[in-house]
Amino acid sequence: MKPSFLKEPTSGNLALLVLRCVAGLSFALHGYDKIFGEEGVAGFAGYVESLGIPMPLVAAWLAALSEFVGGLALITGLGARLMSIPLVFTMLTAAFLVHPGEFPGNMELPVSLAAAALVIGLMGPGKYAVHFGNSKK
């Protein structure tokens, strides 16, 4: 007999919670570093410009904010489905523009994070998330 926390749908909800928290923390920390790190967004924009991406300062802010805000959204579960869209886009951009042909290698982290964000986007945040307006009485 399985313990109650391993029974469906509880185990699926726990798995989503773990996935959200681990991926969300990784996203939030990387976004935080891009925004508040030593060189800040301006330094990151210089790197983005070196990749040939147009409007590098705008692109840098979009990537940094999607990672930071999106990471917090994944951790809490609030808006996780919606925020998974820019997160997947940002990670696939990182994988194929920043680390092309480096699989296995440096391409693994952005591909893995894109997959995690895609799973959360498709399945939703699960039961153990912040919900507004959906509470059952």
C-alpha positions in Angstrom: 0.0 0.0 0.0 1.3 3.4 -1.1 1.6 6.3 1.4 -1.1 8.9 0.7 1.3 11.5 -0.7 2.4 9.1 -3.4 -1.1 8.4 -4.7 -2.5 10.1 -7.8 -3.2 13.0 -8.2 -1.2 14.0 -5.2 2.1 12.6 -6.6 1.6 14.4 -9.9 0.9 17.7 -8.0 4.0 17.1 -5.8 6.1 16.5 -9.0 4.8 19.7 -10.5 5.6 21.6 -7.3 9.2 20.3 -7.3 9.6 21.0 -11.0 8.2 24.5 -10.6 10.4 25.3 -7.6 13.7 23.9 -9.1 13.2 25.4 -12.6 11.8 28.6 -11.2 14.7 29.1 -8.8 17.1 28.6 -11.7 15.3 31.1 -13.9 14.9 33.7 -11.1 18.6 33.5 -10.1 19.8 33.9 -13.7 17.4 36.8 -14.3 18.4 38.4 -11.0 22.0 38.3 -12.0 21.3 39.8 -15.4 19.4 42.7 -13.8 21.2 43.3 -10.6 24.6 41.7 -11.2 27.9 43.5 -11.5 27.4 44.7 -15.1 23.6 44.8 -15.0 21.4 44.8 -18.0 23.8 47.1 -19.9 26.6 44.5 -19.7 24.2 41.8 -20.8 23.0 44.0 -23.6 26.6 44.3 -24.9 26.8 40.5 -25.0 23.4 40.3 -26.8 24.7 42.8 -29.3 27.8 40.7 -30.0 25.4 37.9 -31.0 23.9 40.1 -33.7 20.5 40.2 -32.1 18.7 43.5 -33.1 17.8 46.1 -30.4 20.1 44.5 -27.9 19.1 46.6 -24.9 15.4 45.8 -25.5 16.2 42.1 -26.1 18.4 42.0 -22.9 15.6 43.5 -20.8 13.0 41.1 -22.2 15.2 38.1 -21.6 16.2 39.2 -18.1 12.7 40.1 -17.0 11.2 36.9 -18.5 13.7 34.9 -16.5 13.4 36.8 -13.2 9.6 37.4 -13.2 8.9 34.1 -15.0 11.0 32.3 -12.4 9.0 33.9 -9.5 5.8 33.0 -11.4 6.9 29.3 -11.6 7.9 29.2 -7.9 4.5 30.5 -6.8 2.5 29.0 -9.6 0.8 32.3 -10.2 0.6 32.9 -13.9 2.9 30.0 -14.5 1.2 28.9 -17.7 1.3 32.3 -19.2 4.9 33.0 -18.2 6.0 29.6 -19.6 5.7 31.1 -23.1 8.4 33.8 -22.9 10.5 31.4 -20.8 10.5 28.7 -23.5 11.2 31.3 -26.2 14.1 32.8 -24.1 15.7 29.4 -23.4 15.4 28.2 -27.0 17.0 31.4 -28.1 19.8 30.9 -25.6 20.2 27.3 -26.7 20.4 27.9 -30.5 21.9 31.3 -30.7 24.3 31.3 -27.8 25.3 27.6 -27.6 24.7 26.2 -31.1 26.1 22.8 -31.7 27.2 22.4 -28.0 24.9 19.4 -27.2 25.8 17.7 -25.0 27.5 20.6 -23.2 26.5 24.2 -22.6 23.2 23.7 -24.6 21.8 21.3 -22.1 20.8 23.8 -19.4 18.7 26.0 -21.6 17.1 23.0 -23.4 16.3 21.4 -20.1 14.8 24.6 -18.7 12.8 25.1 -21.9 11.4 21.6 -21.5 10.5 22.2 -17.8 8.7 25.5 -18.7 6.9 23.7 -21.6 5.7 20.9 -19.3 4.4 23.5 -16.7 2.8 25.4 -19.5 1.0 22.4 -20.9 0.1 20.8 -17.5 -0.5 23.9 -15.4 1.0 24.6 -12.0 -0.8 21.8 -10.2 -2.8 21.9 -7.0 0.0 23.3 -4.8 0.2 26.8 -6.3 -1.1 30.3 -5.6 -4.6 30.5 -7.2 -6.8 33.6 -7.4 -10.5 33.2 -8.2 -10.4 29.4 -8.5 -10.7 28.4 -4.9 -13.4 25.8 -4.2 -15.6 26.4 -1.2 
